[in-house]
Amino acid sequence: MQRTQRSLPVRLARANPTTIFLVTLVLVLVGLFAPGVVGGALLLALAAAGVALLLTTWPVQSPATRVIRLVMLTLLVTVALAKLL
């Protein structure tokens, strides 16, 4: 049986970084400006996607990149929890 789909890391590597950045920026801004629970939930969903991406790409990341991503995810979760309270 031959695989017809590419693996996830290969598909992620081929994604356009500018598009991903802009989509993420829009989602963060919507989450920050949306009222209360809606904004917090959107930011937490974005953080969950970031954690999934971090876990998927962990073996190929440099230690400096890992630290930056962990700091950014921590900040995102902190802001999301602050919006929920």
Buried (B, 14 or more C-beta within 10 A) or exposed (E): EEEEEEEEEEEEEEEEEEEEEEEEEEBBEBBBEBEEEEBBBBBBEBBEEBBEBBEEBEEEEEEEEEEEBEEEBEEBBEBBEEBEE
